[in-house]
């Protein structure tokens, strides 16, 4: 148990659906991250939030929309995804940027 | 740009065998190096790290030495257990507030 909780654990959605992934941490961390884990590819950093402000967006398509309403919660809103977006989406947090990362268990997303 | 190259898996070993998972890197500066482990159904956890050349990181019987001359950070364990079955990720970070760059991960399967 790392202290970072992600829901749902599994999600199946059609290409026209709108869904959201949720991440929650009560570790007192100030930085939160979204990563994408695809088979046989390096872990891809998608977004970084520091003190609720987005500080990094690594050329992620606009069909992925992050939201950080407070320092404990991070969302990833999904809209009109493609089958190639199917992957494990991992949330992580750290005390501040550059500090040790604590990962959640991920949401396994399948886009049909 | 920065990159990490890991040996492709899966690596299948019998219990008590010696483990080596190779990792080499390319970095524009002087990176810190990390090994993360992902057990089935869980997020990534930091296993060990080394912050400068010739440092040796160690944890739970695993070791890795930062070799600047060969730009490598190979993971080793003298005697693996079934409970070590997981995916192992090598990663680097340049600077103190920079992002982690991950390798593709290497799956280890240990059998009785």
Interface residues (C-beta under 8 A of the other chain):
Chain A: X2 X4 X6 X40 X41 X42 X43 X45 X48 X56 X90 X92 X96 X97 X98 X100 X101 X103 X104 X105 X106
Chain B: X4 X8 X41 X42 X43 X44 X45 X46 X89 X91 X93 X95 X96 X97 X98 X99 X100 X101 X102 X103 X104 X105
